């Protein structure tokens, strides 16, 4: 089965779950337990929607595949103006007076 077929099958199963929960809710009192189950089913639907969107935007990854991106760090020193009012952690302020 292709990835799209699997997602469609999950969506159909989830639709059946939501229908079943609705029937249970009609038969039972609106107690905390059935509300929790309904809420969980709604969260599953939202999660599946997010999963389908992420699959649509990017290529499918192999299970266990790690994507490593190269981050280039320049060798040039940082601009000292970035640290003008900074304090050295644990050493106190530059003027020697602790707060």
N, C-alpha and C positions, 0 to 999 in steps of 0.2 A: 504494500500500500504506500502511496506517496504521502508526503507530509500534509498536503492539502486535503487528501482523503481522510487522513487521521484526524485532522482538526474538524472536518465536517462531521465525522462520526462522533467525536466528543461533544460537538455542539448539539447533535440530535439526542444523544444520551442525556445531556444536561437539560434540554427542553423537556424530555420525558420526566426527569427528576422534578423539575419545577411544577409540571402538571400534577404529578403524584403528591407533592407537598401541598399544592392547592386543594386537592381532594381531601387529604388528611385534615387540613385546616378547617374545611367545611364540616367535617364530621366531629372534630374535637373542639373543646373550648379553646379560646384564644389565650392559652397559657404561655408561660415563659418558654417552655421547651419547644413548642411548635414555632414560636416566633424566632427562636434561635436557629432552628433548622431552616426556616424560610430565609433568614438573614444570611446564613451560610451558603444557601443555594444562589442567592443574589450575588454574593461575593465571588462565588465560582464563575458566574456568568461574566462579571466585570473582569476577573482575571483572565478568562478565556478571550475576551475582547482585546485586552491589552496584549496577550500573547499573539493573537492573530495579526495585530497591528505591527508588532515588532518583527514578526516573520515576514510580513509584506514589505517592510522597509529595508531589510538587510538579508544577505544570503544566509541560508541555514548553516549552522556550525556543526561540526562533528562532536559527538558527546566526548567530554573530557578535553577538548581542544582548548588551548590557552592562546589568547591573542595578546601578543606582546607588541607594544608600540615603542619605538625608539624616541627617547626624550633627549634632546641636545642641550647640554648645559655649557654656556660660554665660559671660556677661560679668563676673560677679562674680569677685573675686580668690580664689585658692586659700587654704585655711586654712594659715596659716604654721606650725602645729604639724606639718604633714606633712613639713616640711623641717628639723625640729629638729636631728637628728644627721647631716644630710647634709653632704657636702663638695662644694665647687665643683670640678668636674673640671678639672684642669690648674692650678688656683690653690692647691691645698693645703687644709689645714684652716682653720677660722675663727680659731683662736688664733694663726695665723701660723707654726706649726712644721710643717715637712714631715715625712712619715713616714720 
